[in-house]
Amino acid sequence: MITYPSRSSARILLAEDDRPTAKLIQVGLQRTGLPHHLNAVHDGDQAIAALEQTVADLLLLDLHMPGKNGFEVLEYVKQREHLRRIPVVMFSSSGLAEDVNRAYDLHANAYVLKRAGLPELSRTLDSVLRFWLQTALVGSDVRGGTSHSWKPCRTEE
């Protein structure tokens, strides 16, 4: 088995207007056991302001929010050089083909359906976080001249 280094603490921005859902996602993130710092905002305008003020390793973005909606935030992020490499995971209850297709047309990195109930939501979040924060090498890993070699640390037979 090959093991790889991981980030010490991921910086996650959650843009979710429904506060009970945001709380459920926060609990689900805690249940993953992965070290992270969560910044939760409740509309698209707050998401853009937060992205301009702090660095994020991952953006979990709801689709239907007051102010700028998820598509508008996604478009804003992907059109700006200093933000476009942040992985954006659309995290929505809408499974409509036009929503999914539009998100990918705007260069979302993934589109994930919100699952009902904490156990299923926790499993979904665990999969998303493990992929984007431990497996995938993303632009934020090489930002500022620091890069990971991503060579195996140890090999077990």
Backbone torsions as a table, in degrees:
resi	resn	phi	psi	omega
1	MET	NA	139.1	179.3
2	ILE	-104.1	133.3	175.6
3	THR	-113.4	146.2	-176.9
4	TYR	-120.8	153.1	175.6
5	PRO	-68.5	151.7	176.1
6	SER	-128.0	164.6	178.6
7	ARG	-66.5	152.3	-178.9
8	SER	-72.0	-44.5	179.5
9	SER	-153.4	115.9	-177.9
10	ALA	-75.8	143.1	176.2
11	ARG	-101.8	110.1	-175.7
12	ILE	-111.6	130.6	172.2
13	LEU	-105.3	123.0	176.5
14	LEU	-107.8	121.7	175.3
15	ALA	-111.0	102.8	-175.3
16	GLU	-145.7	119.5	-175.7
17	ASP	-79.6	-25.3	-179.1
18	ASP	-84.6	108.8	-173.3
19	ARG	-62.0	-40.6	175.9
20	PRO	-62.0	-37.8	176.7
21	THR	-67.2	-41.3	177.5
22	ALA	-59.5	-41.6	178.9
23	LYS	-65.5	-41.5	178.2
24	LEU	-62.3	-41.3	177.4
25	ILE	-65.0	-40.4	177.9
26	GLN	-60.0	-45.4	178.3
27	VAL	-64.3	-41.9	178.0
28	GLY	-60.8	-40.2	177.1
29	LEU	-63.8	-41.5	178.7
30	GLN	-62.7	-37.8	-178.5
31	ARG	-68.2	-19.4	178.5
32	THR	-67.8	-26.0	-178.1
33	GLY	79.3	-0.1	179.1
34	LEU	-82.5	133.3	-179.7
35	PRO	-66.2	131.1	-179.2
36	HIS	-158.8	161.4	171.2
37	HIS	-119.8	121.5	-177.0
38	LEU	-104.0	129.9	171.4
39	ASN	-116.2	113.5	-178.6
40	ALA	-104.4	130.3	175.0
41	VAL	-124.0	163.1	-169.5
42	HIS	-120.6	9.4	170.3
43	ASP	-156.8	168.9	-176.2
44	GLY	-64.7	-36.0	178.8
45	ASP	-64.8	-40.9	176.8
46	GLN	-64.8	-36.2	179.1
47	ALA	-62.3	-45.5	179.6
48	ILE	-64.2	-43.7	178.7
49	ALA	-60.7	-43.1	-179.8
50	ALA	-64.5	-40.5	179.7
51	LEU	-65.9	-32.1	179.5
52	GLU	-78.2	-18.9	-177.0
53	GLN	-98.8	-29.5	-176.3
54	THR	-137.1	160.4	178.6
55	VAL	-86.4	138.1	175.9
56	ALA	-121.6	143.3	174.3
57	ASP	-90.4	-20.7	-177.1
58	LEU	-157.3	138.0	175.4
59	LEU	-115.4	117.6	171.7
60	LEU	-96.7	115.4	-167.0
61	LEU	-122.8	117.8	174.0
62	ASP	-72.0	155.7	-177.7
63	LEU	-86.7	-51.1	-174.2
64	HIS	-100.8	103.5	-179.3
65	MET	-136.3	157.4	173.6
66	PRO	-70.5	163.5	-175.8
67	GLY	70.4	-135.6	176.0
68	LYS	-72.4	132.9	178.7
69	ASN	-82.4	177.3	-176.7
70	GLY	-59.6	-37.4	177.5
71	PHE	-63.1	-41.6	-179.4
72	GLU	-67.0	-39.5	176.7
73	VAL	-65.5	-45.1	178.8
74	LEU	-58.1	-46.2	179.3
75	GLU	-61.7	-42.1	178.1
76	TYR	-59.3	-48.1	-177.1
77	VAL	-62.6	-48.0	-173.5
78	LYS	-74.6	-14.1	177.7
79	GLN	-92.6	-2.1	-178.2
80	ARG	-113.0	124.8	-176.2
81	GLU	-54.4	-42.1	-175.5
82	HIS	-76.9	-8.0	-179.4
83	LEU	-118.3	-21.4	-167.1
84	ARG	-62.3	-19.5	-179.4
85	ARG	-88.1	-5.0	176.3
86	ILE	-70.0	125.1	176.4
87	PRO	-64.1	129.6	178.8
88	VAL	-113.6	116.6	176.6
89	VAL	-106.6	113.0	174.7
90	MET	-70.9	125.7	-174.8
91	PHE	-123.3	94.5	-167.8
92	SER	-135.4	157.3	174.0
93	SER	-88.4	-6.9	179.4
94	SER	-86.5	123.8	174.7
95	GLY	-108.3	17.2	-179.4
96	LEU	-64.9	134.2	-178.0
97	ALA	-55.7	-39.8	-178.7
98	GLU	-66.3	-32.8	176.9
99	ASP	-69.9	-45.7	-179.9
100	VAL	-62.1	-48.4	-178.4
101	ASN	-63.5	-41.6	179.4
102	ARG	-63.4	-41.2	178.8
103	ALA	-59.5	-45.8	179.0
104	TYR	-69.2	-33.8	175.8
105	ASP	-62.1	-30.6	178.2
106	LEU	-89.6	8.7	174.0
107	HIS	77.1	33.7	169.3
108	ALA	-61.1	146.3	178.3
109	ASN	-81.9	-25.7	177.4
110	ALA	-162.0	157.9	176.6
111	TYR	-131.0	115.9	-174.0
112	VAL	-122.9	133.7	176.5
113	LEU	-79.3	135.8	173.2
114	LYS	-68.2	134.1	179.5
115	ARG	-101.3	143.5	178.9
116	ALA	-77.5	138.4	176.9
117	GLY	89.5	142.2	-175.9
118	LEU	-62.5	-43.9	-178.6
119	PRO	-59.7	-45.8	-179.6
120	GLU	-69.1	-40.7	177.4
121	LEU	-61.7	-42.3	179.1
122	SER	-61.7	-42.2	178.7
123	ARG	-63.5	-42.1	179.1
124	THR	-62.8	-48.4	179.7
125	LEU	-62.1	-40.0	178.7
126	ASP	-59.2	-45.7	179.0
127	SER	-63.3	-45.4	-179.5
128	VAL	-61.8	-49.5	-177.4
129	LEU	-65.9	-43.9	-179.2
130	ARG	-61.7	-38.7	178.1
131	PHE	-68.6	-55.9	-172.4
132	TRP	-74.1	-24.8	-175.1
133	LEU	-108.8	-14.1	179.6
134	GLN	-122.6	-31.0	-174.8
135	THR	-97.5	-52.6	-175.3
136	ALA	-75.4	139.0	171.4
137	LEU	-95.7	115.5	-175.0
138	VAL	-114.7	168.4	-176.8
139	GLY	-54.7	-33.4	-179.2
140	SER	-67.5	-17.1	178.3
141	ASP	-73.3	-20.8	-177.8
142	VAL	-115.6	4.5	-179.8
143	ARG	-63.7	140.6	174.4
144	GLY	74.3	20.0	175.3
145	GLY	83.9	-1.8	177.8
146	THR	-97.1	127.7	178.1
147	SER	-131.7	156.3	175.5
148	HIS	-96.1	139.6	177.1
149	SER	-76.9	-26.7	-179.0
150	TRP	53.5	32.6	171.2
151	LYS	-85.3	149.1	179.4
152	PRO	-57.4	137.0	176.2
153	CYS	-78.4	-37.1	-172.9
154	ARG	-157.2	143.8	176.3
155	THR	-118.3	129.3	177.1
156	GLU	-113.0	141.3	178.9
157	GLU	-86.3	NA	NA
